[in-house]
Amino acid sequence: MAEAEVAEAEEAARPWPPPAGAYAEEQGLFQLLQNMLEELLIHKPDDPIEFMINHLKQNNDDAPRICVLGPPASGKTTVAMWLCKHFNAIRVSQETLLFKEVLMQTEEAKAYKERNQKIPNALWANLIQERLSNVDCIKQGWILEGFPENQEQAWMLQSAGIFPRHVVMLYAPDTVLLERSGGKRLDPLTQEVFHTTFDWPSDPLVQQRLVEPEDLSEQEVSKKLLEYHRNFPEIFHIYQKVLKSINADQPSVDILSQVLAFVQTRHRSAAPFTPRILFFGPPGSGKSLQAALIAQKYDVVNICCGQLLKEAVADNTKLGELVKPYIDSGSPVPDNLVLRLLTERLSALDCLTNGWVLSGFPRDVGQGEQLQKAQINPNRVFFFNLPHESILERLSQRRIDPVTGERYHTTFRPAPTPEIQARLRQNPKDEEKNIEKRLDIYYSNVKALEDFYRDAFYVNADQDPYVIFEFIESCIIKPLPCKNITIQ
């Protein structure tokens, strides 16, 4: 009879096939379809099917598409060249369009330059569109330096289907920019920019070939600054949702670090998203509180593994009957029973529809692998970190009122009256020797779990609970960040 009950319980807990939404989210199908629809609406091809096939063959939706903007002498070239090196992307600037590329309208643009006439916005837009449509820009991505310069150019680029994912807007006081422009020097061989005071090259050969850029008189720079300030508000308005302003009047390593942090972010997707959240952390790190806050605000299902086991026993379910002897004796419940119970709960309609936040399982990599085999894959994982002394302070001073069930803490929430204080009791698991045992078990497994969940977020749990909540919330509502790139 017992074997039949186990078989029936296993059948009942058999995982459902992964929902279509989870598959689409994992494979990035929503973003793929959105990108293809945008391209179709922009280009309006005569043969949409053939166009989409070619788009899928050559397009790289993860390639960088970045505009680096700013006033004269703000460091646009330095930032753009640095980004190109790190992302292996193609740099596109006035200088490359006029002197490094052979495009259909290059000679026409050069003719304007030679006559000291302003190159029309439409001509610049055509040159940029032609260059960015080349295979290297499509495959590797591009860094557009100094463009668009004004609202008309921005509109023309948008009409051509050119939408940067990130716009870096450098700024600095005009007095600083004028001082910089006076000492600016250019390496004609590499196009790198140096400065006689702030950034002089150590290589004597580089020093010898440096030249002073054209049109760098103070009057000319002041004229360009005035024009920039006139156009800046309109450009800012067009790109405000993908733009970040960065102070260029600071050490270059700080500027580059801030630029990199920004361009590695992914903007929030309009695609459907069902949270599947795992919380890891030592006892007393606040996992339960944060899970409750997340569940309350976003209507996800809050699942604590230990509580789930107790509820199964209390409800006299068939799985609960199998779990009960282990709960009564205080022995660990076997992984296969825990997994069956979790699989059954996480396959319920409310979890599939609203999402879930789970704490208390897995406790080691073996259990994590079992979750994976059961097709229970979290899309956000958090590790809570807390100093040892803070854990002891939080747990060892916890007390409970046996009459009311109310919880107190001798430091943070003392009993309101001497009468209540006299009857408070300590849970045996909060005795220091037992806390240490629980911590030893957690820390013996946590490093392997961190390696198993490589895209996890790390939470400083030794701060105000609502500060912690805001950090967790920001990680949940935004897409996962790209992998970090270290600044050399």
C-alpha positions, -999 to 999 in steps of 0.1 A, spaced: 0 0 0 28 24 9 45 17 -25 12 25 -43 9 58 -24 44 68 -32 38 60 -69 5 81 -69 23 110 -52 51 109 -78 25 109 -106 7 139 -90 40 158 -86 52 151 -121 63 185 -135 43 202 -162 60 210 -195 78 244 -193 53 271 -201 56 288 -235 63 321 -218 93 308 -199 107 293 -232 102 326 -250 118 346 -222 148 322 -220 154 323 -257 148 361 -260 120 356 -286 100 387 -275 130 410 -281 139 392 -314 103 397 -327 103 433 -315 136 441 -333 124 424 -365 91 443 -365 109 476 -360 132 469 -389 102 460 -411 84 492 -403 115 513 -408 127 498 -441 93 487 -455 108 461 -478 90 448 -509 97 412 -497 93 411 -459 101 374 -457 134 377 -476 142 408 -456 137 390 -423 158 360 -434 187 383 -443 182 402 -410 185 370 -390 216 359 -409 236 391 -405 222 410 -376 237 409 -341 212 423 -317 238 422 -288 263 443 -306 269 478 -291 252 508 -307 265 538 -288 266 575 -294 293 595 -276 283 632 -275 297 663 -257 311 697 -263 346 703 -278 375 690 -257 352 669 -235 370 637 -243 347 622 -269 375 607 -290 392 592 -260 360 576 -247 350 564 -282 384 548 -290 385 531 -256 350 516 -260 360 504 -295 390 485 -281 370 469 -253 340 459 -274 359 453 -307 334 477 -322 337 501 -352 344 538 -345 326 563 -367 334 600 -365 337 630 -388 374 622 -393 368 585 -402 339 593 -426 359 619 -445 394 605 -445 392 567 -436 363 555 -457 354 554 -494 317 561 -494 294 572 -522 292 608 -511 327 611 -494 341 634 -522 310 656 -520 315 661 -483 352 667 -487 344 694 -512 323 713 -486 352 709 -462 378 723 -486 356 753 -493 353 759 -456 315 754 -459 293 736 -434 285 701 -445 247 697 -448 229 676 -422 214 654 -449 248 646 -463 262 637 -429 231 614 -423 236 597 -457 273 590 -449 265 577 -415 237 555 -428 259 540 -455 288 533 -431 266 517 -404 249 495 -430 283 478 -437 287 442 -424 314 451 -399 292 476 -381 263 452 -381 283 423 -368 307 441 -344 285 471 -334 294 508 -337 305 538 -316 292 569 -332 314 598 -320 301 634 -321 268 625 -339 241 636 -341 251 672 -336 216 686 -337 179 678 -338 176 675 -376 205 650 -378 189 630 -350 156 629 -368 173 619 -401 191 591 -384 159 578 -368 142 579 -402 170 557 -415 164 532 -387 195 542 -367 186 540 -330 215 540 -304 209 518 -274 230 541 -252 239 577 -256 268 590 -235 267 627 -229 299 642 -216 299 676 -199 323 700 -182 325 737 -174 333 759 -204 364 772 -186 378 737 -183 370 729 -219 388 761 -231 418 752 -210 419 717 -224 416 727 -260 447 749 -258 469 720 -249 452 694 -271 475 674 -294 467 647 -320 486 616 -330 480 615 -368 490 579 -370 466 564 -344 442 594 -341 447 592 -303 443 625 -284 468 638 -258 473 669 -238 504 689 -230 495 692 -193 471 664 -184 480 635 -207 514 636 -223 526 604 -239 557 587 -224 569 573 -258 594 599 -274 584 587 -309 547 595 -302 558 629 -287 576 638 -319 547 631 -343 520 649 -323 504 678 -341 480 706 -330 445 700 -344 431 725 -368 405 752 -357 416 752 -321 419 790 -315 400 801 -284 376 821 -306 368 790 -327 363 768 -296 341 794 -280 320 795 -312 316 757 -312 307 757 -275 279 783 -282 266 761 -310 267 730 -289 248 746 -260 222 758 -285 216 723 -298 221 703 -266 185 706 -251 169 692 -283 192 662 -285 188 655 -248 150 655 -252 152 630 -282 175 605 -264 166 611 -228 154 575 -222 187 560 -233 210 589 -223 234 593 -194 252 625 -186 288 620 -173 310 646 -157 342 648 -179 360 670 -154 374 641 -134 402 615 -138 399 595 -170 398 562 -152 367 574 -134 350 586 -165 357 554 -184 344 533 -154 311 552 -154 308 550 -191 313 513 -191 289 507 -163 262 526 -182 267 510 -217 266 475 -201 231 481 -188 202 468 -207 170 488 -209 139 474 -195 121 452 -220 84 454 -228 83 416 -230 62 396 -205 82 386 -174 73 361 -147 97 364 -117 112 332 -105 134 342 -76 158 323 -53 171 337 -20 202 323 -4 217 336 28 228 326 63 203 323 92 192 358 103 201 375 70 165 387 64 155 364 35 120 359 49 113 396 54 125 404 18 105 375 3 74 388 21 80 424 8 85 412 -27 55 389 -26 33 417 -12 42 443 -38 44 421 -69 18 395 -60 43 366 -65 40 334 -45 62 334 -14 75 299 -8 96 290 22 107 253 19 106 246 56 71 261 59 60 242 28 70 209 45 51 218 77 20 228 57 20 194 39 21 176 72 -6 198 87 -29 193 57 -25 155 58 -16 153 21 -1 120 8 33 136 4 28 152 39 23 117 54 56 106 39 73 137 53 58 136 88 81 110 103 111 131 94 96 163 108 85 146 140 120 131 146 139 163 136 157 144 108 165 160 74 137 153 49 152 134 19 158 154 -12 135 134 -34 105 142 -11 114 179 -9 118 181 -46 84 163 -53 67 188 -29 84 218 -45 77 206 -80 40 202 -72 38 236 -56 58 255 -83 37 238 -110 5 252 -96 -13 278 -116 -6 308 -93 32 301 -95 31 297 -133 10 329 -137 24 352 -111 58 339 -104 74 329 -72 101 337 -46 118 306 -29 140 304 1 154 274 20 161 253 -11 184 243 -26 209 240 2 237 225 -19 247 221 -56 232 186 -57 198 199 -49 203 228 -73 211 202 -101 179 183 -92 159 216 -95 174 221 -129 165 186 -140 130 192 -128 129 222 -152 126 246 -122 149 274 -134 151 307 -115 156 339 -135 169 360 -105 192 346 -78 203 366 -47 229 358 -21 225 377 12 258 385 29 260 395 66 290 397 90 292 369 116 288 392 146 257 407 131 242 372 126 249 363 163 234 397 175 202 392 155 196 356 164 209 350 199 189 379 213 156 368 198 128 359 223 92 347 220 63 353 243 47 318 250 14 334 259 8 356 228 33 342 203 47 377 199 84 379 189 109 403 206 146 412 205 165 422 236 182 451 218 161 461 188 126 453 201 125 448 238 94 436 257 72 466 266 66 456 303 86 437 330 58 411 332 62 402 295 100 403 298 99 378 327 80 352 307 100 354 274 117 322 262 144 315 237 140 290 209 167 264 213 178 269 176 188 305 186 213 294 212 248 304 201 261 268 198 232 259 175 236 291 154 272 281 148 262 247 136 237 261 112 263 286 99 289 259 94 265 240 72 256 271 52 291 283 46 303 248 37 280 249 6 276 285 -3 308 288 -25 298 259 -47 263 274 -50 277 308 -60 297 290 -87 266 271 -98 245 303 -100 270 325 -118 246 353 -127 235 359 -91 232 393 -74 249 399 -40 231 417 -13 246 436 16 221 424 42 237 445 70 216 477 63 181 490 66 156 464 53 139 489 29 173 499 14 178 462 8 144 459 -7 150 488 -31 182 471 -44 165 437 -49 135 454 -66 158 472 -90 175 439 -99 141 422 -105 125 448 -128 156 453 -150 169 427 -174 201 408 -164 232 429 -169 259 419 -195 290 402 -182 315 425 -166 345 438 -185 375 448 -164 391 482 -171 428 476 -179 
